[in-house]
Every structure is written in structure tokens, then in C-alpha cells.
């Protein structure tokens, strides 16, 4: 599995792919479609991407002027519920951003998504591990693997220079940096805990992987060979607790958008975040003073356990009123042309479409550079352990939030997750 994940991530940037035939297929589909202009609604949980996605979609419409793409994202925390409701009511979007593994599979099981195997032939060239994240056990693929993201730490170069700080390689060095910044009166992290998904998806899955054992531990957890109460997970939770003294005052009331604004406007020295936030920080205040480093290692000489998550696929509503036009757009979304545009407009989004690409953003290049010397993994309980309720995703987020509120110790937080996953171990 380690080799398979590494192959996925290597192919993201390195593979070469001939797509002339795919382009001809797209053109043929466009020519056979209705000559009247139609509007396709494209939904996502990325409300911050409207302007950038509109620029991407303008490139498509220039090529296919009879098809207009209306990008209508929904707030992340409301997206899943609204998506299910709209699809059930028969008014869902034509093109749909889908989370990987269990979350996307739940949408597929409603009968609302088109199976793409025989409709988008170019999918055969995509990395198999990425395809599997949006496929049924029978390998019916219901989404184009579109976006991979990484997790790490953003920092202000000027603040580090002010204190003569170097980028930390180990956790002890990381804690020493935090202490120096706190002693200097700096707001160390922009982190808050009001939106608890960040506590799991970015902090625990990203920074904790070096302590709980990364991909090997994740596989063992899925195989029921270990439990969430095992020593590695407890140690990862303890390291999360280490960070609390360096959060801002009244961190319990700071939501996700406010975190981004605090760091993006230069009012905190560091932010534990995801690669998808490059564009946000660029819009808030520019990137000249923003650096990035991978999650600090447990000890010098360890191999980095790097969370490179299979984040977003793109599905097609089976009940769209415009199936020909929707398929034309989907084929374009599976093309190298779209992948390059996406990585240019949304730096920190890494495409899975085979092809030869150039990353234009220095931070994105830096983030991607860590992959080759790492053991890549994905978010801890995203696969299989979030298939039922309470999901592993919800449980880990809630447990960390309760730990920061003083309601649970690190050991109790791990037990909270393990107890909630009783449905998985039955």
C-alpha cells in the first residue's frame, strides 16, 4: 500500500500522457449536443474559490460557447447535508464535488451519480489508488479523481527572521520555536477550535501521523490489528495537547475563516493548515512573507509520514437535464488542460490527471518537494472507519475539541474515539 500511495503521488507531477484522442472525443460530444446554450450548475464545499473557478470555467466556455458553467459552492460545514437533500428532491447540481472514500460513496449509494467507467475512457490512465477512492467495491467509478492536498505548517518569514529562528525539523525543535515566539509576545498560532474538523483533518492527520505511525498504522487500524487506544495514537493526541499553550486567547471562539484571516493578515507567526489555503493567503495579503514546512518529525533521522490526502473527486448527476453537455464538461475536467489550469488558479491543489505539468507557485513546489522522501498517507480514519455513524471523522474531531476544552485527557480522547467506533469492531 505504501508503494501504491507513493506511485499515486509521483504520477501527479511526473507522468506523461497523450490526450489528443480525448480532446477529439470532447469536441465530438460538443458538436453532437444541443446548439442552444445551456447552463450547468457545479457545486462544491469551496466557497472561497468562486472567482478562481469562474476563471477556469471561462476557459471551458470559450472552447464550448453553448455550455455555461454556474459555480455554486456551499459552506463546507453545510455541504454534505445540503447535497443529499437537493439530490433527494431532484434539484441537485449537474456536476458535484465529492469527498473521497466513505463520504462520496454515501452519495453514490443514493443512486444519484453516473457511473463513469464507459463514459470517460481517459480514466483508465489515472493512478489506481486515486480511482479507488471514488469507486465501489466492484470498481464502478463515480467521480474523476481531481484534487490531492497536503498538510503542514505555514509561517511568517519576517517573524522567524526577527528571532533568528530556523525551520524546525523535529518536534522538540518545533516546541522550542513556539516557546521563543511566546516569550517574545507573539501570537504563535492562528489556530482556533470552534470548527473542529480542522483539529482532526489538518492537525491530527497531518502533524500526528509522525507519532501514530502514518500509513502502516492506518492500515493496521482498518484491518483491526490495532485500536485507537494503542500507544501511538495516544502519543499523537498528547502532541496535539502540547500545542494548546500557544493558541490565541479565547481560541475556543475562533472559527476557520477567522483563523485564516488572522494568519493571512500577518497577525500570527504560524498556522497549521492545508495546501488548499495558498490562494486564500495570496488574496488576503500576498505570499512574499509566507513560508511552509512539513510536519516535524518525532526524532531526527525518522522518515516523514506525510499526509497527502485524496481530497476531491468530481461526479456527474445521473438525473441532469443536460446529459450530453454535462458529459462534455466532465471529459474536459478529466483532461490535462483542466488539471494545469486548476493547479495554476488553485495553487496547493495537486491534480491526479496523468500529464506533464509545471507548478507556477513556489509554496506549492515546496509542499510537493517533500513527497519523494516521505511515506505518503491519507487522513487517519477517512477510509472505512467513517462508513457509519458515528463516523471516525466526527469522533476524532469531537475528541480533540473536548480535550482542548479540558473535558478529556489525551488518553480519554482516544478512548472516546475507540468507544464510538464500536460499530466497526462488532
N, C-alpha and C positions, 0 to 999 in steps of 0.2 A: 504493500500500500504506500509506503514511503516513496518508493521509486516511481509509482504511478502518479502520486501528487507532484513530485519533482518534475516529472515529464510534462504534466499539465502546465506548470508554471513556466517551464523552459519554452514550451511551444507558444505561449502567449506572445513572447517577443521575438522568437528566433526562427519559427517555421517559415518556409516559402510555399506559396500556394498559387496555382494558376486558376484564375477565376473568370476567364473570358467566356467560358460556356455558361457560367452562372449569370453573367451580365446579359447574354443573349436571351436566356430564359426569362429574366426580368423584363426585358424590352418586349418580348413576345407576349408576356402576360399583360403588360400595359396596353399594347396595341389591341388586344382582344377585349379589353374592358370597355365599360360604358364611356362614350365620348363626353357625356355631361360631367361636370365637375362634382365630385363627391367629397364629403368631409368624414375623416376617420378620427375617432376620439382615442387618444393614447393616455392611459392613466399610470401613475407612479406614486411612490411614497416620498418622492424627492421634490418638495415644493420649492426648494432653493435653486432648482435647475431650469426654471421656466425660460429665462432669456437664452441660456446656452442651448437648451434643447430646441428652442424655436429656430436658432441659427442652423443647427444641424438639420432640422426638418425642412428649412428653406432650401437647402441643397437638394433634398429629395424632390421637392415640388418643382424646382427648376428643371429637373430631369423628367418629371411626370406631372405636367401642369394640370392634369384633370383630377389630381388627388391632393387634397389639402389635409394636413395633419394638425389636429387640435389637441395640444398637450395640456391635460387637465390633471395635475397631481393632487393628492390628498395628504393631509398631515400624517406623518409617519405613524403616530400612536393611534390613529383612527382608520388607517388604510385597510387593514385586513377585514375588519368588521364591515366597513362600507362596501368593500369589493364584493364580499359574499352576499350582502343584501341587494346590491344593484344587479348582480348576476342572477340571483334568485327571482328578482322582479322582472327580468327580461330587458333591463335598460342598462346593462353593463357596457363598459367601454369596448371598442373594437379590438384594441391592442393593449396588452396588460403586462406591466412589470410584475414578476413573480419571484418571491423569495425561494431559496433553494431547499432541497430535501423535503421534510415533512410539511412545512408551511405551504409550499407550492403544490405539493401532492394533494393536500386537503382541498385546494381549489379544483384540481383536476377531477377529483372524485365526485364533485357536484355535477359532472357531465357538461361543463361549460367551455371546455378548451378543445381546440382542434388538435388531433394527432398529426405531427409534422413529418414523420419518417419518410413518407412517399410524396410529400409536397415540397420539401426543401431538400433537394438532393445534396447540396453543399454541406449539410450537417455531418455527412459521413467523414469529412475531413477534420472535424473538431476533436479535441482531446477526449478520450473515452471517459475519464473521471469527471470532466465537466458535464458531458452529456448525461452521465448517471445521476447527477444532482437534480435533473429535471426530467427523469424518466420513471416509468412504472417498473415493478419487478420483472415484467415481461419485456422491458426495454421499448415501450411505446414512449416516444419523446414528445413532450407537450410544450416545450419552450426552447428558444435559441439561447444557449449559454452566452451571456453578454458581458457581465462585469465581474471581475475579481478585485478584491480590495485587501490592503494590509493594515496592520495596527502597530502603533508605536508612540513616540513622544515628540511633539513639536516644542521648539524652544526659541527664545529671543536671543539672537546672536549678540546684540549690544549688551544685554544684561549679563550674559556669560562672560563677555569681554571685560565688563566693569569689575567683576570679581575674580578675573583670571581663571575661569573655570574651563575645563576640557569636557568634551562629551564623555559621559560615564560608560564604561564597558561592562561593569559588574554591578550587582545590587548594592553592595557596600559603597561603591563609588557614587552611585545614584543617591543614596541616602545622605552621603557627605555633601553632595551638591545641594540637596534640599535644605540641609541644616545651615549651610553657608548663606543661602538666599534668605532663609527665615531670619537668621541673626542679623542680616543686613536690612531687615524691614520690608523685604519684597513680598508681594503676593506670589507664592511659589507656584501653585497650580490654579488654573481657572475652573477646576472641577466642582460640580455640584451633584447632589444625589436625588433631586426631585424626579427626574426622568430616569428610572432605574435601569432601563435597557442598556445604557452606556456602561454601567458598572459591570455588567456581565460581558456584553459583546466586545467591548474595547479593552477594558482594564483586566478582567479576569482571563478572558480567552486570549488576549494579546500579551499582557505582561505576566500573567500567571502561568503560561504554558511552559516557561523555562523551569518552573518549580514542580508542576504536577506531572511533567514528563512528556508533554507535547503529543505528537501523533501516536506514539506507541501506547501511551496511557489512554488516549481517546479510543483507540481500537479495543483495548482491554476492557474499558468501561462498557462499550457497546456489546462486547462479547460476554459480559457479565463475569469476567475473570477478576475484576476488582470492583469496589464500590466507591461512592463519592465520599465516604468517611475514611478512606485509606489515607496514609500519611502524606502522600504527595499533594492531594487536594487540600488537606488541612494546612500544609505549609504554604501553598499558593494563597489560601484565604488569609493566613497570618501576614503574608507580604502585602496583601491589599489593605489590611488594617494598619500596617506601617505607614501608609500614605496619609492617613486621616489628619495627623497634626499639621500637615502642610496645605490643607484645604482652606479656602477663604472663610472669613467669619460668616455665620448663618448659611453655610453651604447647603443645608437641608432644603432651602427655598430656591436654590438656583437651578433653573431648568436648562435644557440642552441649548436652546437658542442663546440664552444669556451667557452660558459658558463660552460659546463661540465668539460672542461679542466682546467678552472680557479679554480673551486672548487676542482676537483679531484686531482690536484697537490698541494693543500694546500694554494692557493693564495687568498682565500676569506673565511670569517668566517662562512657564511651561504649560502644556496642555496634552493630556493623554487622549489621543484621538485616532481617527482613521484616515486613510489616504484620500477618501472622498471629500475631505474638508479643504483641500488645497485651494479650490476655486472660491470657496467661501472666504478664506483668509485673504485671497487676492482681491476680492471685491471690497472687503472691509478696510483694508489698509495697505495692501501690497505685500509682496513676498521678499523684499530685499533684506529684511531683518529676521526672516523666519528660517530656522534650520530644523532638522529632523534626525532622530536616531532610533535604531531598533530597540526592542525591549531588552533591558540589561540582563546579562547572564547571571546565573546563580553563583558561579565561580569562574575565575579566569581559566581559559582553555576549554570550557564547555562549548558544545555545538549549539548554535542558536536554534530554538524551536520557534519558527516564525509563522504567525497566523496569517496566511494568505487565503482569505475566505472566498469561496464561490458564492457570490453575493446576490446577483440579479440575473434572471432569465427573462425572456420576452415571449409571451404567449399570445395566441390569437383566439378571440371569442368565436366559438363554434356557431353562435347564433347571430353573427354580424349580418347586417342588411347588405353589405358590400363584400362578399367573399372574394371576388376576383381582385378587387383593388386592395383589400387587406392582405391577400397573399403576395401581391406585387410589392407592397411595403415590407412585409416580413422577409421576402427574399433579399431586398435591399439591406435590411437590418442584419442579415447573415453574411453580408459582403465585406471584403476588406475596406472598401470605400467608406462604409459607415464606421467600421472599427477605428480607422485612422482619424476621422472627424471627431468621434467620441473621445478618443484619448487626447486630442488637441483641445477640444472645448471643455472637457471634464477631466483635467489632469488628476491622476490618482485613481482613475478608473482604468483597469487593465483589461483589454479585450481578450477573448478566447478564440476569435476567428483566426484560423491559420493565415499567415501572410508575413510580409516583411515590412516592419514599421519603424518610424523614428519618433522617439519621445521628445517633445519640444520643451517640456518643463523640467527644470533642474531638480526640484524636490521629488518629482515622480521618478526621475532617473535614479536618484539616491535611494528611494524606497525599494525600487526594483533590484538595485545592485546587491542587496542583502540575500536575495533568494539563492544564488548559486552556492553559497557556503552554509546554508541552513538546512534544517529538516522541516519542510513546509507542513502545515497542518491547517485545520479549519476550526471553527468555534466549537467549544468543548462538547456541548450536549445538543447541537443543532440537528444532527442526524440520528434518527431512530428514537432517541430519548425525548423528543418533543412531538411524537406522533399522537399522543393522547393528552388528556387533561388530568391533573395539572402538568403542563409541559416543562421539560427541563429548562428551557429558556426562561420561562416565567419564574421558576423556582430559584434558579441561581441569582437572577436579578433581585428578587424579593429578599433572599437570604442576605445578600451583601448590603442592601439598603437597611435591613433590620440590624445588621452588625454595626453599621455606621451610626445608627440611631441609639446604640447602646443596649439593644434588646437581646442580642445574641453574641456569644463569643465566636471566634473562628471555628472552633470545634462544633459548637451548636449550629452554626450556619451550615456546615457541611452535613450535619445530621438532618437539618431541616430539608435540604435538597434530597437526601437519600430517602427519608421518610416519604416525601412527596412522590418519589419515583417508584413507589410500591407496585404500581400498575405494570411497570416494566419488568420487575423481577418476579412477578407472580407465575 
